[in-house]
């Protein structure tokens, strides 16, 4: 089975993750051991995605 999400032209996490997935991971890593709920992660990702882009809460 081929790895569909691998993008060799991209750098770092974007080789395998979508933009919103990378943003969510980075936010969770920033928070650290305290942890973060899905609602806060979703809100943060949508704010960072910028104008015209958004994800559903289920994506988190």
KEPA-695139 format. One record per residue (C-alpha): residue number from 1; x, z negated, y. Coordinates in steps of 0.1 Angstrom, whole numbers, plus 5000, padded with zeros to 4 digits. Each point is the difference from the previous one (the first is absolute). Layout:
BEGIN
<rec><i>NUM</i><X>X</X><Z>Z</Z><Y>Y</Y></rec>
...
//
This chain:
BEGIN
<rec><i>1</i><X>5000</X><Z>5000</Z><Y>5000</Y></rec>
<rec><i>2</i><X>5016</X><Z>5010</Z><Y>5033</Y></rec>
<rec><i>3</i><X>5004</X><Z>4975</Z><Y>5028</Y></rec>
<rec><i>4</i><X>4976</X><Z>5014</Z><Y>5026</Y></rec>
<rec><i>5</i><X>5008</X><Z>4979</Z><Y>5030</Y></rec>
<rec><i>6</i><X>5038</X><Z>5005</Z><Y>5001</Y></rec>
<rec><i>7</i><X>5010</X><Z>5018</Z><Y>5032</Y></rec>
<rec><i>8</i><X>5037</X><Z>5007</Z><Y>4999</Y></rec>
<rec><i>9</i><X>5002</X><Z>5012</Z><Y>5036</Y></rec>
<rec><i>10</i><X>4989</X><Z>4966</Z><Y>5013</Y></rec>
<rec><i>11</i><X>5022</X><Z>4969</Z><Y>5005</Y></rec>
<rec><i>12</i><X>4998</X><Z>4965</Z><Y>4987</Y></rec>
<rec><i>13</i><X>4966</X><Z>4987</Z><Y>4988</Y></rec>
<rec><i>14</i><X>4982</X><Z>5032</Z><Y>5011</Y></rec>
<rec><i>15</i><X>5015</X><Z>5018</Z><Y>4971</Y></rec>
<rec><i>16</i><X>4975</X><Z>4983</Z><Y>4978</Y></rec>
<rec><i>17</i><X>4975</X><Z>4982</Z><Y>5023</Y></rec>
<rec><i>18</i><X>4974</X><Z>5012</Z><Y>5024</Y></rec>
<rec><i>19</i><X>5003</X><Z>4989</Z><Y>5036</Y></rec>
<rec><i>20</i><X>4974</X><Z>4973</Z><Y>4998</Y></rec>
<rec><i>21</i><X>5015</X><Z>4986</Z><Y>4968</Y></rec>
<rec><i>22</i><X>5034</X><Z>4997</Z><Y>5017</Y></rec>
<rec><i>23</i><X>4985</X><Z>4983</Z><Y>5030</Y></rec>
<rec><i>24</i><X>4981</X><Z>4975</Z><Y>4979</Y></rec>
<rec><i>25</i><X>5031</X><Z>4991</Z><Y>4980</Y></rec>
<rec><i>26</i><X>5021</X><Z>4996</Z><Y>5031</Y></rec>
<rec><i>27</i><X>4973</X><Z>4977</Z><Y>5015</Y></rec>
<rec><i>28</i><X>4998</X><Z>4979</Z><Y>4969</Y></rec>
<rec><i>29</i><X>5038</X><Z>4997</Z><Y>4998</Y></rec>
<rec><i>30</i><X>5001</X><Z>4989</Z><Y>5037</Y></rec>
<rec><i>31</i><X>4976</X><Z>4972</Z><Y>4994</Y></rec>
<rec><i>32</i><X>5020</X><Z>4988</Z><Y>4970</Y></rec>
<rec><i>33</i><X>4991</X><Z>4970</Z><Y>4979</Y></rec>
<rec><i>34</i><X>4971</X><Z>4991</Z><Y>5022</Y></rec>
<rec><i>35</i><X>4981</X><Z>5030</Z><Y>4986</Y></rec>
<rec><i>36</i><X>4974</X><Z>5022</Z><Y>5016</Y></rec>
<rec><i>37</i><X>4964</X><Z>5007</Z><Y>4990</Y></rec>
<rec><i>38</i><X>4987</X><Z>5035</Z><Y>4995</Y></rec>
<rec><i>39</i><X>4979</X><Z>4999</Z><Y>5032</Y></rec>
<rec><i>40</i><X>5030</X><Z>4993</Z><Y>5022</Y></rec>
<rec><i>41</i><X>5022</X><Z>5025</Z><Y>4982</Y></rec>
<rec><i>42</i><X>4972</X><Z>5027</Z><Y>5004</Y></rec>
<rec><i>43</i><X>4997</X><Z>4992</Z><Y>5037</Y></rec>
<rec><i>44</i><X>5037</X><Z>5001</Z><Y>5006</Y></rec>
<rec><i>45</i><X>5004</X><Z>5034</Z><Y>4982</Y></rec>
<rec><i>46</i><X>4971</X><Z>5016</Z><Y>5019</Y></rec>
<rec><i>47</i><X>5016</X><Z>4988</Z><Y>5033</Y></rec>
<rec><i>48</i><X>5033</X><Z>5014</Z><Y>4991</Y></rec>
<rec><i>49</i><X>4987</X><Z>5033</Z><Y>4987</Y></rec>
<rec><i>50</i><X>4989</X><Z>5009</Z><Y>5035</Y></rec>
<rec><i>51</i><X>4974</X><Z>5022</Z><Y>5016</Y></rec>
<rec><i>52</i><X>4979</X><Z>5021</Z><Y>4977</Y></rec>
<rec><i>53</i><X>5013</X><Z>4984</Z><Y>4967</Y></rec>
<rec><i>54</i><X>4985</X><Z>4972</Z><Y>4980</Y></rec>
<rec><i>55</i><X>4996</X><Z>4988</Z><Y>4964</Y></rec>
<rec><i>56</i><X>4972</X><Z>4983</Z><Y>4983</Y></rec>
<rec><i>57</i><X>5002</X><Z>4963</Z><Y>4991</Y></rec>
<rec><i>58</i><X>4999</X><Z>5010</Z><Y>4963</Y></rec>
<rec><i>59</i><X>5033</X><Z>5018</Z><Y>5005</Y></rec>
<rec><i>60</i><X>5018</X><Z>4967</Z><Y>5004</Y></rec>
//
